Amino acid sequence: MLRGLATVVPYQIVSLFKWTDLRDKVCGRVQIDLKLLESQTLIAGFHKNGKKINRNSRHIKFFWQMMENMSNEERSKLLFFVWGRTRLPANK
């Protein structure tokens, strides 16, 4: 595995990272940062009455409250369901 990684990143640079930092850079963060996720979430659509849906819409607030009450494992499963990945990217 190290040889394969070295084809992308030189050995000298790999040794500068702790294994957890390297894992997060390659695979994404294990812990799901809800503030980050919420800030990167695009909310679009309209209510039946024609009003635009936004972050202050009741069901959107309910969704984020539900996310706060979930375990990290449950958040990962939801992310996988809606996005096909269990972790957030490391570059934000």
DSSP file (Angstrom, degrees, kcal/mol; ACC not computed):
  #  RESIDUE AA STRUCTURE BP1 BP2  ACC     N-H-->O    O-->H-N    N-H-->O    O-->H-N    TCO  KAPPA ALPHA  PHI   PSI    X-CA   Y-CA   Z-CA
    1    1 A M     >        0   0    0      0, 0.0     4,-2.5     0, 0.0     5,-0.2   0.000 360.0 360.0 360.0 -40.4    0.0    0.0    0.0
    2    2 A L  H  >  +     0   0    0      1,-0.2     4,-2.3     2,-0.2     5,-0.1   0.888 360.0  52.8 -63.0 -38.5    2.8    2.4    0.8
    3    3 A R  H  > S+     0   0    0      2,-0.2     4,-0.7     1,-0.2    -1,-0.2   0.906 110.1  47.8 -63.6 -41.1    4.4    1.7   -2.6
    4    4 A G  H >4 S+     0   0    0      1,-0.2     3,-0.8     2,-0.2     4,-0.4   0.907 112.3  48.8 -65.3 -41.8    1.1    2.6   -4.3
    5    5 A L  H >X S+     0   0    0     -4,-2.5     4,-3.0     1,-0.2     3,-1.6   0.865 104.1  61.3 -64.7 -35.7    0.7    5.7   -2.2
    6    6 A A  H 3< S+     0   0    0     -4,-2.3    -1,-0.2     1,-0.3    -2,-0.2   0.691  91.3  66.7 -67.3 -18.0    4.3    6.7   -3.0
    7    7 A T  T << S+     0   0    0     -3,-0.8    -1,-0.3    -4,-0.7    -2,-0.2   0.727 116.2  27.6 -72.2 -19.1    3.4    6.8   -6.7
    8    8 A V  T <4 S+     0   0    0     -3,-1.6    -2,-0.2    -4,-0.4    -1,-0.1   0.767 132.2  30.1-105.6 -41.4    1.2    9.8   -5.9
    9    9 A V  S  < S-     0   0    0     -4,-3.0    -1,-0.3     3,-0.0     5,-0.1  -0.986  88.2-114.0-125.2 125.9    2.9   11.3   -2.8
   10   10 A P    >>  -     0   0    0      0, 0.0     4,-1.9     0, 0.0     3,-0.9  -0.240  25.1-118.8 -58.5 145.5    6.7   11.1   -2.2
   11   11 A Y  H 3> S+     0   0    0      1,-0.3     4,-1.9     2,-0.2    -4,-0.0   0.862 112.1  60.3 -50.7 -41.2    7.8    8.9    0.8
   12   12 A Q  H 34 S+     0   0    0      1,-0.2     4,-0.3     2,-0.2    -1,-0.3   0.858 107.2  44.2 -60.9 -36.3    9.5   12.0    2.4
   13   13 A I  H X4 S+     0   0    0     -3,-0.9     3,-1.6     1,-0.2     4,-0.5   0.881 107.6  58.5 -76.3 -38.1    6.2   13.9    2.5
   14   14 A V  H >< S+     0   0    0     -4,-1.9     3,-1.4     1,-0.3    -2,-0.2   0.881  99.4  59.2 -57.7 -39.1    4.2   10.8    3.8
   15   15 A S  T 3< S+     0   0    0     -4,-1.9    -1,-0.3     1,-0.3    -2,-0.2   0.648  94.3  65.9 -68.8 -12.7    6.5   10.6    6.8
   16   16 A L  T <  S+     0   0    0     -3,-1.6     2,-0.3    -4,-0.3    -1,-0.3   0.688  92.5  75.5 -79.5 -18.2    5.5   14.2    7.9
   17   17 A F  S <  S-     0   0    0     -3,-1.4     2,-0.2    -4,-0.5     0, 0.0  -0.666  80.6-124.7 -95.5 147.3    1.9   13.2    8.6
   18   18 A K     >  -     0   0    0     -2,-0.3     4,-2.3     1,-0.1     3,-0.2  -0.558  36.9-109.8 -74.4 155.9    0.5   11.3   11.5
   19   19 A W  H  > S+     0   0    0      1,-0.2     4,-2.4     2,-0.2     5,-0.2   0.850 119.1  53.7 -61.1 -33.7   -1.4    8.2   10.3
   20   20 A T  H  > S+     0   0    0      2,-0.2     4,-2.2     1,-0.2    -1,-0.2   0.891 108.9  48.4 -68.5 -38.0   -4.7    9.8   11.3
   21   21 A D  H  > S+     0   0    0     -3,-0.2     4,-2.2     2,-0.2    -2,-0.2   0.914 112.5  48.5 -65.9 -42.6   -4.0   13.0    9.3
   22   22 A L  H  X S+     0   0    0     -4,-2.3     4,-2.2     2,-0.2     5,-0.2   0.911 110.6  51.2 -63.8 -42.7   -3.0   10.9    6.3
   23   23 A R  H  X>S+     0   0    0     -4,-2.4     4,-3.4    -5,-0.2     5,-0.5   0.927 111.1  48.1 -59.1 -45.6   -6.2    8.8    6.6
   24   24 A D  H  X5S+     0   0    0     -4,-2.2     4,-1.5     1,-0.2    -1,-0.2   0.871 111.1  50.5 -65.7 -36.7   -8.3   11.9    6.8
   25   25 A K  H  <5S+     0   0    0     -4,-2.2    65,-0.3     2,-0.2    -1,-0.2   0.883 120.5  35.0 -66.6 -38.3   -6.6   13.5    3.7
   26   26 A V  H  <5S+     0   0    0     -4,-2.2    -2,-0.2    -5,-0.2    -3,-0.2   0.903 134.5  21.2 -83.3 -44.4   -7.1   10.3    1.7
   27   27 A C  H  <5S-     0   0    0     -4,-3.4    -3,-0.2     1,-0.3    -2,-0.2   0.592 107.2-110.1-104.8 -13.3  -10.5    9.1    2.9
   28   28 A G     << -     0   0    0     -4,-1.5    -1,-0.3    -5,-0.5     2,-0.2  -0.306  53.7 -41.2  99.6 168.9  -12.1   12.2    4.4
   29   29 A R  B     -A   88   0A   0     59,-1.3    59,-0.6     1,-0.1     4,-0.0  -0.464  39.7-151.6 -73.2 138.1  -12.9   13.0    8.0
   30   30 A V  S    S+     0   0    0     -2,-0.2     2,-0.4    57,-0.1    -1,-0.1   0.923  85.0  65.3 -72.0 -45.6  -14.2   10.2   10.2
   31   31 A Q  S    S-     0   0    0     56,-0.1     2,-0.7     1,-0.0    57,-0.1  -0.669  87.8-132.8 -80.9 126.7  -16.1   12.6   12.4
   32   32 A I        -     0   0    0     -2,-0.4     2,-0.9    55,-0.1     3,-0.1  -0.724  11.7-146.8 -86.7 116.5  -18.9   14.4   10.5
   33   33 A D     >  -     0   0    0     -2,-0.7     4,-2.6     1,-0.2     5,-0.2  -0.728   8.9-165.7 -84.1 105.9  -18.9   18.1   11.2
   34   34 A L  H  > S+     0   0    0     -2,-0.9     4,-3.0     1,-0.2     5,-0.2   0.855  86.6  55.2 -65.0 -35.4  -22.5   19.2   11.1
   35   35 A K  H  > S+     0   0    0      2,-0.2     4,-2.2     1,-0.2    -1,-0.2   0.924 111.7  44.9 -62.7 -43.4  -21.7   22.9   10.8
   36   36 A L  H  > S+     0   0    0      2,-0.2     4,-1.5     1,-0.2    -2,-0.2   0.935 114.1  48.9 -64.2 -46.8  -19.5   22.2    7.8
   37   37 A L  H  < S+     0   0    0     -4,-2.6     4,-0.5     1,-0.2     3,-0.3   0.921 112.8  47.6 -60.2 -44.8  -22.2   19.9    6.2
   38   38 A E  H >< S+     0   0    0     -4,-3.0     3,-0.9     1,-0.2    -1,-0.2   0.894 109.7  52.9 -64.6 -39.5  -24.9   22.5    6.8
   39   39 A S  H 3< S+     0   0    0     -4,-2.2    -1,-0.2     1,-0.2    -2,-0.2   0.779 113.1  44.3 -68.0 -24.9  -22.8   25.3    5.4
   40   40 A Q  T 3< S+     0   0    0     -4,-1.5     2,-0.4    -3,-0.3    -1,-0.2   0.413  89.9 108.2 -98.2   0.7  -22.2   23.3    2.2
   41   41 A T    <   -     0   0    0     -3,-0.9     2,-0.6    -4,-0.5    -3,-0.0  -0.672  61.3-144.0 -86.1 127.8  -25.8   22.1    1.8
   42   42 A L        -     0   0    0     -2,-0.4     2,-0.5     2,-0.0    -2,-0.1  -0.797  13.3-162.8 -90.7 124.0  -27.8   23.6   -1.1
   43   43 A I        +     0   0    0     -2,-0.6     2,-0.3    10,-0.0    12,-0.1  -0.939  20.9 157.5-111.5 122.5  -31.4   24.1   -0.2
   44   44 A A        +     0   0    0     -2,-0.5     2,-0.2    10,-0.1    10,-0.1  -0.991  18.9  72.1-144.4 149.4  -33.8   24.7   -3.1
   45   45 A G        -     0   0    0     -2,-0.3     8,-2.6     8,-0.2     2,-0.3  -0.762  58.4 -94.6 137.0-180.0  -37.5   24.3   -3.8
   46   46 A F  B     -B   52   0B   0      6,-0.3     6,-0.2    -2,-0.2     5,-0.1  -0.974  24.2-121.7-135.2 146.0  -40.9   25.8   -3.0
   47   47 A H    >   -     0   0    0      4,-3.4     3,-1.9    -2,-0.3     6,-0.1  -0.307  41.9-100.3 -72.0 167.1  -43.7   25.2   -0.5
   48   48 A K  T 3  S+     0   0    0      1,-0.3    -1,-0.1     2,-0.1    -2,-0.0   0.815 124.6  59.1 -59.9 -29.9  -47.1   24.3   -1.8
   49   49 A N  T 3  S-     0   0    0      2,-0.1    -1,-0.3     1,-0.1     3,-0.1   0.440 122.6-105.9 -81.8   2.7  -48.1   27.9   -1.2
   50   50 A G  S <  S+     0   0    0     -3,-1.9     2,-0.2     1,-0.3    -2,-0.1   0.330  75.3 136.8  93.7  -7.9  -45.4   29.1   -3.6
   51   51 A K        -     0   0    0      1,-0.1    -4,-3.4    -5,-0.1    -1,-0.3  -0.494  60.3-108.3 -74.1 143.6  -43.0   30.4   -0.9
   52   52 A K  B     -B   46   0B   0     -6,-0.2     2,-0.3    -2,-0.2    -6,-0.3  -0.467  28.9-121.4 -71.7 138.9  -39.4   29.5   -1.4
   53   53 A I        +     0   0    0     -8,-2.6     2,-0.2    -2,-0.2    -8,-0.2  -0.632  43.4 162.0 -78.6 136.9  -37.8   26.9    1.0
   54   54 A N    >   -     0   0    0     -2,-0.3     3,-2.0   -10,-0.1     6,-0.2  -0.819  56.1 -77.6-143.6-175.8  -34.9   28.2    2.9
   55   55 A R  T 3  S+     0   0    0      1,-0.3    -2,-0.0    -2,-0.2     0, 0.0   0.703 126.3  56.1 -62.5 -19.9  -32.8   27.4    6.0
   56   56 A N  T 3  S+     0   0    0      4,-0.1    -1,-0.3     5,-0.1     2,-0.1   0.442  77.6 119.2 -92.8  -0.6  -35.5   28.8    8.2
   57   57 A S  S <> S-     0   0    0     -3,-2.0     4,-2.4     1,-0.1     3,-0.5  -0.411  73.5-121.3 -65.1 142.3  -38.3   26.6    6.9
   58   58 A R  H  > S+     0   0    0      1,-0.3     4,-2.3     2,-0.2     5,-0.1   0.883 109.8  47.3 -56.0 -45.8  -39.7   24.4    9.6
   59   59 A H  H  > S+     0   0    0      2,-0.2     4,-1.9     1,-0.2    -1,-0.3   0.801 110.7  52.9 -71.2 -26.8  -38.9   21.0    8.0
   60   60 A I  H  > S+     0   0    0     -3,-0.5     4,-2.0    -6,-0.2    -1,-0.2   0.920 110.5  47.1 -71.4 -43.4  -35.3   22.1    7.2
   61   61 A K  H  X S+     0   0    0     -4,-2.4     4,-2.0     1,-0.2    -2,-0.2   0.904 111.5  52.1 -61.0 -41.3  -34.8   23.1   10.9
   62   62 A F  H  X S+     0   0    0     -4,-2.3     4,-2.5    -5,-0.2    -1,-0.2   0.910 106.4  54.0 -61.6 -42.3  -36.3   19.8   11.9
   63   63 A F  H  X S+     0   0    0     -4,-1.9     4,-2.2     1,-0.2    -1,-0.2   0.930 110.0  45.8 -57.8 -47.2  -33.9   17.9    9.7
   64   64 A W  H  X S+     0   0    0     -4,-2.0     4,-1.9     2,-0.2    -1,-0.2   0.831 111.2  52.8 -70.0 -31.0  -30.8   19.6   11.3
   65   65 A Q  H  X S+     0   0    0     -4,-2.0     4,-1.4     2,-0.2    -1,-0.2   0.911 109.6  49.5 -65.6 -41.2  -32.2   19.0   14.8
   66   66 A M  H  X S+     0   0    0     -4,-2.5     4,-0.7     1,-0.2     3,-0.3   0.914 109.1  52.1 -61.9 -42.8  -32.6   15.3   13.8
   67   67 A M  H >< S+     0   0    0     -4,-2.2     3,-0.9     1,-0.2    -1,-0.2   0.883 105.9  54.5 -61.9 -38.9  -29.0   15.3   12.5
   68   68 A E  H 3< S+     0   0    0     -4,-1.9    -1,-0.2     1,-0.2    -2,-0.2   0.840 107.5  51.0 -63.2 -32.8  -27.7   16.7   15.8
   69   69 A N  H 3< S+     0   0    0     -4,-1.4    -1,-0.2    -3,-0.3    -2,-0.2   0.574  94.3  94.3 -83.0  -9.4  -29.4   13.9   17.7
   70   70 A M  S << S-     0   0    0     -3,-0.9     2,-0.1    -4,-0.7    -3,-0.0  -0.460  78.5-116.1 -80.2 153.5  -27.9   11.1   15.5
   71   71 A S     >  -     0   0    0     -2,-0.1     4,-2.3     1,-0.1     5,-0.2  -0.411  33.0-106.2 -75.6 164.8  -24.7    9.3   16.3
   72   72 A N  H  > S+     0   0    0      1,-0.2     4,-2.3     2,-0.2     5,-0.1   0.870 122.7  54.9 -61.1 -36.0  -21.8    9.7   14.0
   73   73 A E  H  > S+     0   0    0      2,-0.2     4,-2.0     1,-0.2    -1,-0.2   0.906 108.1  47.9 -64.5 -41.7  -22.4    6.2   12.6
   74   74 A E  H  > S+     0   0    0      2,-0.2     4,-2.3     1,-0.2    -2,-0.2   0.897 110.5  51.8 -66.0 -39.4  -26.0    7.1   11.8
   75   75 A R  H  X S+     0   0    0     -4,-2.3     4,-2.8     1,-0.2    -2,-0.2   0.914 108.3  52.2 -61.3 -42.0  -24.9   10.3   10.1
   76   76 A S  H  X S+     0   0    0     -4,-2.3     4,-2.4     1,-0.2    -2,-0.2   0.906 109.0  49.7 -60.3 -42.7  -22.4    8.3    8.0
   77   77 A K  H  X S+     0   0    0     -4,-2.0     4,-2.1     2,-0.2    -1,-0.2   0.901 111.5  48.2 -64.7 -40.8  -25.2    5.9    6.9
   78   78 A L  H  X S+     0   0    0     -4,-2.3     4,-2.4     2,-0.2     5,-0.3   0.921 110.7  51.4 -64.9 -43.2  -27.5    8.8    6.0
   79   79 A L  H  X>S+     0   0    0     -4,-2.8     4,-2.7     1,-0.2     5,-0.7   0.917 110.0  50.0 -57.7 -43.3  -24.6   10.4    4.0
   80   80 A F  H  X5S+     0   0    0     -4,-2.4     4,-1.4     4,-0.2    -1,-0.2   0.896 109.9  51.5 -63.1 -39.4  -24.0    7.1    2.2
   81   81 A F  H  <5S+     0   0    0     -4,-2.1    -2,-0.2     1,-0.2    -1,-0.2   0.911 121.8  29.8 -63.5 -43.8  -27.7    6.9    1.4
   82   82 A V  H  <5S+     0   0    0     -4,-2.4    -2,-0.2     3,-0.1    -1,-0.2   0.706 138.0  19.7 -91.9 -19.7  -28.0   10.4   -0.1
   83   83 A W  H  <5S-     0   0    0     -4,-2.7    -3,-0.2     2,-0.3    -2,-0.2   0.588  92.2-119.7-127.5 -18.6  -24.4   10.9   -1.5
   84   84 A G  S  <<S+     0   0    0     -4,-1.4     2,-0.3    -5,-0.7    -4,-0.2   0.577  84.9  90.0  84.0   9.5  -22.8    7.5   -1.9
   85   85 A R        -     0   0    0     -6,-0.7    -1,-0.3    -9,-0.1    -2,-0.3  -0.971  63.2-150.8-135.2 150.8  -20.0    8.3    0.6
   86   86 A T  S    S+     0   0    0     -2,-0.3     2,-0.3    -7,-0.1    -7,-0.1   0.506  78.5  50.1 -98.7  -5.3  -19.7    7.8    4.3
   87   87 A R  S    S-     0   0    0    -60,-0.1   -57,-0.1    -8,-0.1     3,-0.1  -0.921  79.9-113.9-132.9 156.5  -17.4   10.7    5.0
   88   88 A L  B     -A   29   0A   0    -59,-0.6   -59,-1.3    -2,-0.3    -2,-0.1  -0.590  47.8 -93.8 -81.1 150.3  -17.1   14.4    4.2
   89   89 A P    >   -     0   0    0      0, 0.0     3,-0.5     0, 0.0    -1,-0.1  -0.264  25.8-134.6 -60.4 152.9  -14.2   15.5    2.0
   90   90 A A  T 3  S+     0   0    0    -65,-0.3   -65,-0.1     1,-0.2   -64,-0.1   0.544  90.1  79.3 -85.8  -8.1  -11.1   16.7    3.8
   91   91 A N  T 3         0   0    0      1,-0.2    -1,-0.2   -66,-0.1   -66,-0.0   0.343 360.0 360.0 -90.3   9.2  -10.6   19.8    1.7
   92   92 A K    <         0   0    0     -3,-0.5    -1,-0.2    -4,-0.0    -2,-0.1   0.360 360.0 360.0-118.8 360.0  -13.1   22.1    3.3
